[in-house]
Amino acid sequence: MPTRDTAPAGAPCWVDLLTSDPERSRDFYRQLFGWTATESGEEFGGYFNFAKDGVLVAGAMPKEAGMEAPDTWSVYLATDDAQKTIEAATAHGGQVMLPAMAVGDLGTMGMVADPGGAAIGVWQPGQHKGFGVVAEAGAPGWFEVYTRDYEATIAFYRDVFGWETQTVGDTPEFRYTLAQRGSDQLAGIMDGSGFLPEGVPAHWVVYFGTEDADATLAKITSLGGSVVMPAEDTPYGRLAEAADPTGVHFKLVAPNEAMPARES
């Protein structure tokens, strides 16, 4: 199991779900991935954590009454100083969605929109180090942002989060850049200008690992979710896209021998 104690600065370190139906979402993901759910306490607004085999993998937050934001999975990048990172984000074309705020002794969080409009969380760990396992079945496996402002988005994450980037596709059909730290791959940036539907904003996508993408899709439908994209083989594994019972999209990745090593 690729466990870790903490994420390097700039790497995805946490994912959480904003949901309008926390009980249904809790049951769905517990049954789908074998997660357990633990409450954080009333002082955290009903936020709860998911764990896999006792290791934290994700969180979930009930949507407040009147909140206009859609149900969605969010990605957080690790930082040593949330306030400075948010200041750097605004200096490089981003916008503050949530200023840096302490979450008890767990850490400090914030959220910004990158130049393409995709929301990205910032997490400065305290007692809460983020997910403790990655690129494993039932755990976050990969992360990427779909944007209509490709070049500006690449520059933003390089400047604000210190990403080293490598272009792996540069054709009109496939423009894709990898974020790296040394030999470890952290996340991807996809030019979505050619395929994002009108009205769908730039956004981050979470992939969850699975041993069998097809079997997981079948289980998703049996639990009240739906298949968005059937499983297909790629050089990076067998990939699929699904939606949970409240309509939140997420992706699946079943690794194969051709899949490159992910950050661990």
C-alpha positions as CSV (number, residue, x, y, z in Angstrom):
1,M,0.0,0.0,0.0
2,P,1.5,3.4,-1.0
3,T,1.1,5.1,2.3
4,R,2.7,8.4,3.3
5,D,2.9,10.6,6.4
6,T,2.6,13.9,4.6
7,A,2.5,15.3,1.1
8,P,5.2,17.4,-0.4
9,A,4.4,21.1,-0.9
10,G,2.3,21.5,-4.1
11,A,1.1,17.9,-4.2
12,P,-2.6,16.9,-3.9
13,C,-3.0,16.0,-0.3
14,W,-6.8,15.8,0.3
15,V,-10.1,15.5,-1.4
16,D,-13.6,16.1,0.0
17,L,-17.1,16.0,-1.1
18,L,-19.7,18.7,-0.8
19,T,-23.1,16.9,-0.8
20,S,-26.7,17.9,-0.5
21,D,-27.5,14.4,0.9
22,P,-24.8,13.4,3.4
23,E,-26.4,10.2,4.6
24,R,-27.0,8.9,1.1
25,S,-23.4,9.9,0.1
26,R,-22.0,8.3,3.2
27,D,-23.7,5.0,2.5
28,F,-22.8,5.0,-1.2
29,Y,-19.1,5.5,-0.8
30,R,-18.9,3.2,2.2
31,Q,-20.5,0.4,0.2
32,L,-18.6,1.2,-3.0
33,F,-15.1,1.4,-1.6
34,G,-15.3,-0.3,1.8
35,W,-14.7,3.0,3.6
36,T,-15.7,3.8,7.1
37,A,-17.0,7.2,8.1
38,T,-16.1,9.1,11.3
39,E,-17.7,12.4,12.5
40,S,-15.4,15.3,13.2
41,G,-17.8,17.0,15.8
42,E,-20.4,19.7,15.7
43,E,-17.8,22.4,15.7
44,F,-16.9,21.4,12.2
45,G,-20.4,21.8,10.7
46,G,-21.2,18.2,10.2
47,Y,-17.9,17.4,8.3
48,F,-17.0,13.8,8.4
49,N,-14.0,11.8,7.3
50,F,-13.7,8.6,5.3
51,A,-11.1,6.0,6.1
52,K,-9.9,2.9,4.3
53,D,-8.5,0.2,6.5
54,G,-8.1,2.8,9.3
55,V,-6.2,5.3,7.1
56,L,-7.8,8.6,6.1
57,V,-8.6,8.9,2.4
58,A,-11.3,11.6,2.0
59,G,-13.8,13.9,3.6
60,A,-17.4,15.1,3.1
61,M,-19.3,18.2,4.0
62,P,-23.1,18.7,4.1
63,K,-24.2,21.5,1.9
64,E,-25.7,24.4,3.9
65,A,-29.2,25.6,3.3
66,G,-29.2,28.2,0.5
67,M,-25.8,27.4,-0.7
68,E,-25.7,27.7,-4.5
69,A,-22.6,25.6,-5.1
70,P,-23.2,22.3,-6.9
71,D,-22.4,19.0,-5.2
72,T,-18.8,18.2,-6.1
73,W,-15.5,16.6,-5.2
74,S,-12.8,19.2,-4.4
75,V,-9.0,18.7,-4.5
76,Y,-6.6,20.4,-2.0
77,L,-2.9,21.0,-2.6
78,A,-0.4,21.0,0.3
79,T,1.4,24.1,1.3
80,D,3.8,25.1,4.1
81,D,2.0,28.5,4.5
82,A,-1.6,28.8,3.4
83,Q,-1.7,32.6,3.7
84,K,1.3,33.1,1.5
85,T,0.1,30.7,-1.0
86,I,-3.3,32.5,-1.3
87,E,-1.4,35.8,-1.6
88,A,0.7,34.3,-4.4
89,A,-2.4,33.0,-6.1
90,T,-3.9,36.5,-6.3
91,A,-0.6,37.9,-7.6
92,H,-0.6,35.4,-10.4
93,G,-4.2,35.8,-11.7
94,G,-6.2,33.7,-9.2
95,Q,-9.1,34.8,-7.1
96,V,-9.8,34.1,-3.5
97,M,-12.9,32.0,-2.9
98,L,-12.1,31.3,0.8
99,P,-9.4,33.1,2.7
100,A,-6.9,31.2,4.9
101,M,-8.7,30.0,8.0
102,A,-7.5,27.8,10.9
103,V,-9.5,24.5,11.3
104,G,-8.8,24.0,15.0
105,D,-5.5,22.3,15.4
106,L,-6.1,20.2,12.3
107,G,-4.5,22.7,9.9
108,T,-5.2,25.8,7.9
109,M,-7.3,25.8,4.7
110,G,-8.3,28.2,1.9
111,M,-9.6,28.0,-1.6
112,V,-8.8,29.9,-4.7
113,A,-9.9,29.9,-8.3
114,D,-7.1,29.6,-10.9
115,P,-7.0,31.8,-14.0
116,G,-9.2,29.4,-15.9
117,G,-11.8,29.5,-13.1
118,A,-11.2,26.0,-11.6
119,A,-11.5,26.0,-7.8
120,I,-8.5,24.5,-6.0
121,G,-8.2,24.1,-2.2
122,V,-5.1,24.9,-0.2
123,W,-4.2,22.9,2.9
124,Q,-1.5,23.6,5.5
125,P,-1.4,20.5,7.6
126,G,-1.4,20.6,11.4
127,Q,-2.7,17.4,13.1
128,H,-4.5,16.5,9.9
129,K,-1.9,15.5,7.4
130,G,-4.3,14.7,4.5
131,F,-4.9,11.3,3.0
132,G,-2.5,8.7,4.2
133,V,-2.7,6.4,1.1
134,V,-2.7,7.1,-2.6
135,A,-2.8,5.2,-5.9
136,E,-4.4,2.2,-4.2
137,A,-7.7,0.5,-4.7
138,G,-10.3,2.5,-2.8
139,A,-8.1,5.6,-2.4
140,P,-7.4,8.7,-4.4
141,G,-5.5,7.6,-7.5
142,W,-5.0,10.7,-9.8
143,F,-5.9,14.3,-10.1
144,E,-6.3,16.6,-13.1
145,V,-7.7,20.0,-14.0
146,Y,-9.8,20.6,-17.1
147,T,-9.4,24.2,-18.3
148,R,-10.2,26.5,-21.3
149,D,-7.2,28.7,-20.4
150,Y,-4.4,26.1,-20.7
151,E,-1.2,28.2,-20.9
152,A,-2.3,30.5,-18.1
153,T,-3.3,27.6,-15.9
154,I,0.1,25.9,-16.4
155,A,1.9,29.1,-15.5
156,F,-0.3,29.6,-12.4
157,Y,0.4,26.3,-10.8
158,R,4.1,26.6,-11.6
159,D,4.3,30.0,-10.0
160,V,2.1,29.5,-7.1
161,F,2.6,25.9,-6.1
162,G,6.1,25.3,-7.5
163,W,5.2,22.6,-10.0
164,E,7.7,21.3,-12.4
165,T,5.8,20.6,-15.6
166,Q,6.3,18.4,-18.6
167,T,4.2,18.5,-21.8
168,V,3.1,15.0,-22.8
169,G,0.6,16.0,-25.5
170,D,0.5,19.1,-27.7
171,T,-2.0,18.5,-30.5
172,P,-5.4,20.1,-31.0
173,E,-6.9,16.8,-29.9
174,F,-4.8,16.3,-26.8
175,R,-3.0,19.0,-25.0
176,Y,-1.8,17.7,-21.6
177,T,0.8,18.7,-19.1
178,L,2.1,16.7,-16.1
179,A,3.0,18.2,-12.8
180,Q,6.1,16.6,-11.3
181,R,8.4,16.7,-8.4
182,G,11.6,14.9,-9.4
183,S,10.5,11.6,-10.9
184,D,7.1,11.6,-9.1
185,Q,4.0,12.6,-11.0
186,L,1.6,14.7,-9.0
187,A,-1.3,15.8,-11.2
188,G,-2.3,16.8,-14.8
189,I,-3.5,19.8,-16.7
190,M,-5.8,19.1,-19.6
191,D,-6.8,21.6,-22.3
192,G,-10.6,21.2,-22.2
193,S,-11.5,24.0,-24.6
194,G,-12.4,21.4,-27.3
195,F,-14.6,19.1,-25.2
196,L,-16.0,20.9,-22.2
197,P,-19.7,21.4,-22.8
198,E,-21.1,25.0,-22.8
199,G,-22.0,26.0,-19.3
200,V,-19.6,23.5,-17.7
201,P,-16.9,25.5,-15.9
202,A,-13.2,24.6,-15.6
203,H,-12.8,22.1,-12.8
204,W,-10.7,19.6,-11.0
205,V,-11.3,15.8,-11.4
206,V,-10.6,13.1,-8.9
207,Y,-9.8,9.5,-9.9
208,F,-10.2,6.7,-7.4
209,G,-8.2,3.5,-7.7
210,T,-9.9,0.2,-8.3
211,E,-8.8,-3.3,-9.1
212,D,-11.5,-3.8,-11.6
213,A,-13.1,-0.7,-13.3
214,D,-15.9,-2.7,-15.0
215,A,-16.9,-4.4,-11.8
216,T,-16.9,-1.1,-9.9
217,L,-19.1,0.5,-12.5
218,A,-21.6,-2.3,-12.1
219,K,-21.5,-1.8,-8.4
220,I,-22.0,1.9,-8.8
221,T,-25.2,1.4,-10.8
222,S,-26.5,-1.1,-8.2
223,L,-26.0,1.5,-5.5
224,G,-27.9,4.2,-7.3
225,G,-25.1,5.9,-9.2
226,S,-24.7,6.0,-13.0
227,V,-22.1,5.4,-15.7
228,V,-20.9,8.5,-17.4
229,M,-18.1,6.9,-19.5
230,P,-17.7,3.1,-19.8
231,A,-14.3,1.6,-18.9
232,E,-11.7,1.8,-21.6
233,D,-8.1,0.8,-21.9
234,T,-5.4,3.5,-22.1
235,P,-1.7,3.7,-21.6
236,Y,-2.4,4.9,-18.1
237,G,-4.7,2.1,-17.1
238,R,-8.3,1.2,-17.6
239,L,-10.3,4.4,-17.0
240,A,-14.0,5.1,-16.5
241,E,-16.2,7.9,-15.3
242,A,-19.3,7.7,-13.0
243,A,-21.7,9.8,-11.0
244,D,-22.8,9.1,-7.5
245,P,-26.5,9.2,-6.5
246,T,-26.5,13.0,-6.1
247,G,-24.9,13.5,-9.5
248,V,-21.3,14.1,-8.5
249,H,-18.9,13.0,-11.2
250,F,-15.7,11.1,-10.4
251,K,-13.4,8.8,-12.3
252,L,-11.9,5.4,-11.8
253,V,-8.5,4.1,-12.6
254,A,-7.5,0.5,-12.6
255,P,-3.7,0.4,-12.9
256,N,-1.9,-1.8,-15.4
257,E,1.8,-2.5,-16.0
258,A,1.9,0.4,-18.5
259,M,0.8,3.0,-16.0
260,P,3.5,5.3,-14.9
261,A,4.4,5.6,-11.2
262,R,2.4,8.2,-9.3
263,E,3.5,10.3,-6.4
264,S,3.5,8.3,-3.2
